[in-house]
Each structure stands twice: as C-alpha cells, then as structure tokens.
Amino acid sequence: MSSRLNPYLSFDGTARQAMEFYREVFGGDLVLNTFGDFGAQDSPDADKIMHGMLETPSGYTIMGADVPEGMAHNPGDTITVSLSGDDEELRGHWEKLSDGGTVSVPLEKQMWGDEFGMCVDRYGVPWMVNISQPQA
C-alpha cells in the first residue's frame, strides 16, 4: 500500500450523520467504527464514531470522527491532515512534522494494532499519522 494524504474532519456528536451525508453526495463505500467497537462499551462515547472513512469512486477519501467527551470541539478548527499507509517513510514524516511542534498523542501502537500519533506542527497545522502493521 502506498501512503495517502487526506482530510480528517472532527464533529461534536454528528459524525455518523455527516459521513452518511457525504456518502450521498459523493457515493462510495463508508465504514464507521464507534468507540464501543474498540472496547469502550461502558464509555459515554460508546455510540459516537471513533473513526469513519468514505472512499469514493472518484478516488476521494474523507475521514471523520466525533470528538470524545472532555475534548474541545471548535467549529472552524475541525480539520486535520491525515497521513496513512504502511510505508516506513511515514515515520520520517512524523519526526519532521512533530519536531518543534506539539505532540498530543505519541506515535505508538494503538488498540487497533497500528502505530498512530497526533501532533500540531510548528506552524499550527494538526496532523495524524497512522502506520499500518503488516497483515498476517
């Protein structure tokens, strides 16, 4: 798999509706996973979308999620740039993007099995990096 760069949208409890709307607009395959799907069944966020991904016939990829309880949602600041793939080059991108910036989630193995990190670069741009693990 090659690396991809795409928008990642944040919502305050409306990710499911928004992502379904974008599927109506652009067509394609939509996958939605809740916080409960990833082990947080007893959380107040259990039914919220932890990760949604729409892949369209035109080649667009739109990702989105609800912000978890206690995390700020600031309309107007609701987009992050997402880098994803299994390419080791992504680790180097992470190092450069996070250098001089602020790391909110260190690049490390997550509950879904991939390495993932979040940072805001030195210019104020939020980034997510997801390095897929080899499939067995």
HELIX and SHEET records of a PDB file:
HELIX    1   1 ALA A   15  PHE A   26  1                                  12    
HELIX    2   2 GLY A   36  PHE A   38  5                                   3    
HELIX    3   3 GLU A   89  SER A   98  1                                  10    
SHEET    1   A 8 ASP A  29  THR A  34  0                                        
SHEET    2   A 8 ILE A  49  GLU A  55 -1                                        
SHEET    3   A 8 THR A  61  ASP A  66 -1                                        
SHEET    4   A 8 ARG A   4  PHE A  11  1                                        
SHEET    5   A 8 ILE A  79  GLY A  85 -1                                        
SHEET    6   A 8 PRO A 126  ILE A 131  1                                        
SHEET    7   A 8 GLU A 115  VAL A 120 -1                                        
SHEET    8   A 8 THR A 102  LYS A 109 -1                                        
END                                                                             
